[in-house]
């Protein structure tokens, strides 16, 4: 039986003000908003469920397996795509749907306050999406991938909510090449499904995120994900290497990820609205 880490009661913390987009997302979910007209969420539903909780503090049920495979998802075919003609944009939407579903179905995530769930999801969605894209082998090769074509990207993108400067299509194409290099680095170390699950949990449960109601509880969950990761990684050096690779996922910020992979799918719909619709479904 694997040793379990008990969650310590978290000290009360003073909630800080949420950014406007996060307050808007909370309001939309609470009021049953549904307004992503040009984005068919249900079209990207998948039958495979890789929701595994590496932060679970419950004791295993009688008869459950005691080895590490009890949290291992089934291997999925590298060919994730339902149809050969599915575009990289449609595939990206399905991978994002998978990421939101994975987080929502984690019992440890569901036990958090609704406010903290929204904050963590909005903070980590792009990294969860990229980990899914790497794990399920999204076709991001210089030859044959439309994203490497400068013509695929619009000439000018509107200023994002944080006031960043406009990004040109050439800059986005360069970002795609950077993403390709990041994907290659992850593929070179042969990350297995259990390691992917732990990395996703470490990315999701980020206690330093601003505005959290209960950062101590979230820190405990991240600690458990780290602990589980050490159990599945025999080589200490490999564990450290995988942790050091996580910052690579933030080399391209979430606004650029949205522009590269989702602009053609969601148009001008804000990402928090898309996440809201996915969260409800």
N, C-alpha and C positions, 0 to 999 in steps of 0.2 A: 504494500500500500504506500502510495506516495505521501510524503509529509505535506500537511496542509498548513497554510498560514492563516491564522484567524485575523479578521479585520478588527482593529482596535476602534473603539468609539472615537469619532472625530470631534475635536474641539469646535465649539461654535465660532463661526467666523462672520465678520461683518460684510454683507454683500455690497459690492461696488456697482456703480452705474454701468449699464450695458450700452455698447454702441448702438446707434439707431438701427442698422440692419438686423442685429440680433433681437432687439425689442420687436421689430416688425415681424420677424419669423415666428417668435413666440405668439404674437397676436394672431397671425394667420393660422397657426396650428390650432390654437384654442378656439377660434371662431369658425373652424371648418372651411377655411378659404380653399378654393380650387380655381386657379386662374391661369395655368400654363396651357394656353390654347394650342400652341404648336409643338407640344412635347408630350407624346403619348407614353405615359409612365408604364401602363400595363403591358405595352408591347415589348417591354424589356424584362418582364418577369421571367425567372428561370426556375427550373425544377430542382436543380442541385442546390443544396443548402450546406455551406461550409461554415455555419455559425458555431464556433467552438469557443468556450469560455475558459481562457487560461488563467483567469483570476478568480475562479470559483472557490468559495471557502466552505462548500458543503462536503460532508463526508461521502465517499462513494457508496452507492447502494449495494446491498448484498448481491454477490454474484458478478459484480462488475470487475472488469479486468484491472489488475494492479500494475501493469506495465505502462510504459509511456504512450502506448497506442490508444489509450482511452480518450485522448483529446485529438487524435489525428483524424483529419478529414479524409475522405476518399480522394484518391488522385483523380483529377479531371483531365480529360483529353486536352492537349494543347490547342485543338481546334474548338474553340469556345463558340464559334459563330454558327448560328442556326441556319444561315443560308450563305452560300458562297459569294453571292452578290452583295452581302451586307457591307456597308462602307465602314471606314475606320471611325467615323463620327457616330454611327449607330452602335458599333461595338463599344465605343467609349461610354455612351449613355448606359448601356447594359452593365458595364463594369462599375460605373458610379452607383447605379441602383443596387448592385451586389454589395458595395461598400456600406451604403446606408442600411441595407437589410442586415448585414453582418453585425453592425454596431447595435442596431435596435433589438436584435434577438439575443444579445448577450444578457443573461440574468443580472450580472453585476452592474451592467450599464443601466438596465431598466430599473434597478433599485435606487439609482441616483435621483435627485430632484429633477423635475422637468426642465427647469432653468439650466441646470448644469449639463443635462443631456444636449440641449440645443447649443450651448456655448462650445462644448467639446466637439460636437459634430461640425459646426461651422469652422472651428479652428483647424481641424484635422482632415477635412474631406479630400483635399487635393493629394495629401500624402497617402491616405487610404486608397484613393483611386490609382495612384502610381504603383503602389505595391500590388494591387490587383492586376494592373496592366502588365507588370513584370511577371507575376505568378502565372497568369493565363496567356502569356505570350502574345500580346497585342502586336500586330505586324507593323513594326517601326523600323524598317530597313531603308537605307538610302535609295535602293532601287525598288520601285514598285509601290512605294507609300506616297500617297498624295500630299501628306503633310510636309514633305521635303520640297515641294514646289512652291516657290514664292508666290506664284499666281493664285494659290489656294487661299492666301491670307489677304484680308482687306487692306487697302492703302493706309487708312488711318483708323485707329480705335478711339472711341470716346474716352475721356478721362474717367478713371475708375473712382469709386467712392472715397478712396484715400487721397485723392488729389495727385496721383502719380502723373508723370508726363505721358503724352500720347506715344504709342508704340507703333513703329512702322512694320510693314509686312516683312521687310528684310530682317529686322530684329527678331520677329517671331520665327522665321525660318532658321535663324541661327540658334534660337532656343530649342528648336526641334532637334537640331544636330547635337546639342548638349544633352538633351534627354536620351537620345540614342546612345551616347557614351555612358550615361548613368545606367541605362538598362543593361548594357553589355557588362559593366562591372558587377552588377548583381547576378547576372546569368553565369558569370565566370566562377562565382563561389558556390554555385549549385545550392541555393537556399531551398530547404525542404518545406513541406506544408506546415509542420509544427513550428518551424522557425518563422515562417511567414505570419502565422497566427500570433506568435509572441511579439513580433515586430509591430504588427498592427495594433496590438493592445498597448504597447509602449507608446506608440504614436497617439493613440486615442486618449489614453489617460495621462494627460499632461497637467500636473498640478499648478504649474506656474502661469497657466492661462488666466488672463485678467477677467474679473467679474464672477468668478466661481463662488458659489455659496458655501461649498464644503470641500476646500482644497485638500484638507488632511485626509479625508476619505479617499479622494482620487489619488493622492500620493501612495496610500496603502495599496490600492489596486495596481498602480504602476510597479510598486515594489514586488507584488506577487507575480506580475508578468515577467519581471527580471529574474525572480527566483525560478519560475517555471522554465525560463530560457536556459538557465544554468543546468537544469536537470536533463534537458534534451541535447545539450551541446557538450560532448565529451571533452573537447579541447578548449581550454580557457582562452587560448589565443584566438580561436575562431569566434567565440562569444564576443570578445572585445572588438574584433574586426567587424562583425555585423553591426554592433552598436555604433562604431565609428562611421559606418556607411549611411546611417540614418540621416545625417545632415545633408547628404547629397540630394535627398528628396525635396529640400527647401531651396536648392539653388535657383529653381524657377518658381517664382511666387505664384500664389493661387489665382491671381487675376490673369496672369499669362497662361496658366493651365486652362482656365476657363475660355480664353480667347482661342487657343490652339485647338482644343478638343471639342468644345461645346458651342461655339458661337453659331455655327451653321445649324445646329440642332435646336437651340433655345432662342436664337435671335437676340433681341434686346431684353429678354426676360431676366431679371436679376437672379443670380445663383441661389440666394436665400429662398426665393419662391420655388425654385426647382427642388431644392433640398426639402422644403416644406411639403411639397406634393409627394415626394418619395417617402418621406417620413410617415405620412398618413397612410400610404399604400403598403 
